[in-house]
Amino acid sequence: MTKNRFSKMKTIMLTLSAVVVGASLCNTEAAAAERLRRVVVWSECTAPKNMYPNDINGAVADTLKLLKGWEVITANLEQPDQGISDELLKSTDVLVWWGHKKHGKVNDDLVKRIVKRVKEDGMGFISLHSAHYAKPFKAVLLEIANPKDEEMQKRVGSWGAYKCDSAVKVMVKDADHPICKGVEKCFDLGDTERYGEKFIVPEPEAVPFDCEYRFPDGHTEKARHGLCWTVGKGKVFYFQTGHETCKHYYEPNVQRILRNAVEWAAPKK
């Protein structure tokens, strides 16, 4: 082979190699850009089957699947690692939590890892209904609570009343908040379990929703219904709706709120 011919062949090979490497880099960058964000919906599997055949996490997951660019995963207390392995937690952008009767069974180590992910890594955390007293929710809020507030330290997450004695109307309080986008200004959810003030939590940075309870005798009582905080790098949202004997998670406004909340709570790309 002549020197000139060898030189041309070498040039061609180097050019082809550059094209292959360039294409590979482009594919890698495209894959990274298209990578789905991940939301995990957790529950303890105690909802009645006649209300929620696939439990509450299944109902919530169904509406979240309408979000574009998201992978939706359900998890529950009965699974290995209580549904949330360290690997899964590290890849979760938003964690949605519903619990009621089995708060005490949640492992303290899992709680610490959740708090760390929220505070240090910016994972979003959404607490639903009875999860006001879930270990992760309380632990996350204690990160920003006044350590000298004895009532807060002992009773964080507690409501003043828990009774199935009224109907509820949800009202948008802050129409400009992203979680309120596309939600009716006022909507009825019918009978519910009433969670009455006061709610022992650190001062929220926003209260997108209020509610009004209506009793059979005609009198009414108001309470906060949706509250937001920032804890370290992470965003936290609590939404009061969602008693397991009520079909609230099938209501279009509630579903819209849940989708909005996931996108609001997600860390920035």
QUIRACOR-V165844 format. One record per residue. RES is the residue in one letter. OMEGA is omega in degrees with one decimal (NA if undefined). Layout:
RES/OMEGA
RES/OMEGA
This chain:
M/-178.9
T/-178.3
K/-179.5
N/-179.2
R/178.7
F/-179.4
S/178.6
K/179.0
M/179.5
K/179.4
T/179.8
I/-178.8
M/179.2
L/178.9
T/178.3
L/178.9
S/179.7
A/179.3
V/-180.0
V/179.7
V/179.9
G/179.2
A/-179.9
S/179.0
L/178.8
C/179.0
N/178.9
T/180.0
E/179.0
A/179.4
A/179.7
A/-179.1
A/-176.6
E/-177.0
R/-177.8
L/168.7
R/-173.0
R/172.0
V/177.8
V/179.6
V/-173.1
W/170.7
S/-173.7
E/177.0
C/178.1
T/179.2
A/179.6
P/-176.1
K/-179.8
N/176.8
M/-176.5
Y/-176.8
P/179.2
N/-178.6
D/-175.8
I/179.2
N/177.1
G/179.4
A/179.0
V/179.9
A/-178.7
D/-179.8
T/178.9
L/178.6
K/175.6
L/178.3
L/177.9
K/176.9
G/-178.1
W/167.5
E/-176.9
V/-177.7
I/173.7
T/179.2
A/179.5
N/-174.0
L/-173.4
E/-178.8
Q/174.0
P/-177.7
D/-177.4
Q/174.6
G/-175.2
I/176.1
S/178.6
D/179.5
E/179.0
L/-178.3
L/-178.4
K/-178.7
S/-177.6
T/177.5
D/178.6
V/176.7
L/177.7
V/-170.8
W/172.2
W/176.4
G/-179.3
H/-171.5
K/-170.9
K/179.1
H/-174.7
G/-178.2
K/-179.5
V/-176.2
N/179.9
D/179.0
D/177.2
L/178.9
V/-179.7
K/-179.8
R/177.4
I/179.4
V/-180.0
K/-179.8
R/178.8
V/-172.0
K/-172.8
E/-174.6
D/176.6
G/175.6
M/175.9
G/178.8
F/179.6
I/-177.7
S/-174.8
L/172.6
H/-175.1
S/175.6
A/169.7
H/-179.5
Y/176.7
A/-179.2
K/-178.6
P/-179.4
F/-179.9
K/-178.4
A/178.4
V/-178.3
L/178.3
L/175.9
E/-179.1
I/-179.5
A/176.5
N/-178.0
P/179.7
K/178.0
D/-174.3
E/179.6
E/179.2
M/-177.9
Q/-177.7
K/-168.8
R/-178.6
V/-179.0
G/-177.8
S/171.6
W/-178.6
G/-178.4
A/176.8
Y/-178.0
K/173.8
C/-172.6
D/-175.5
S/170.3
A/-176.4
V/173.5
K/-179.6
V/-176.0
M/174.9
V/-179.5
K/-177.2
D/-173.6
A/-178.6
D/-179.4
H/-178.3
P/-178.8
I/-178.5
C/-175.5
K/176.7
G/-178.8
V/176.3
E/-176.4
K/-179.2
C/178.4
F/-178.2
D/176.2
L/178.3
G/-176.1
D/-176.8
T/169.4
E/-175.5
R/170.8
Y/-173.5
G/176.1
E/13.8
K/178.8
F/-173.3
I/-180.0
V/173.1
P/-179.4
E/-179.7
P/176.8
E/176.4
A/175.1
V/-176.0
P/-175.5
F/166.6
D/173.1
C/175.5
E/175.6
Y/179.3
R/-176.7
F/-179.0
P/-179.0
D/175.0
G/-178.5
H/-175.8
T/179.0
E/-178.5
K/177.5
A/171.6
R/-174.2
H/176.3
G/-174.0
L/-177.7
C/175.1
W/165.7
T/-180.0
V/-174.4
G/179.5
K/-172.4
G/176.5
K/-176.8
V/178.6
F/172.7
Y/178.4
F/-168.2
Q/-177.8
T/168.7
G/175.5
H/-171.1
E/177.4
T/177.7
C/-177.1
K/-175.2
H/-176.6
Y/173.5
Y/-177.2
E/-174.0
P/179.7
N/177.7
V/179.3
Q/177.6
R/179.2
I/-179.5
L/178.4
R/177.6
N/-176.5
A/179.1
V/-179.2
E/177.5
W/-174.4
A/-176.0
A/175.8
P/179.9
K/179.7
K/NA
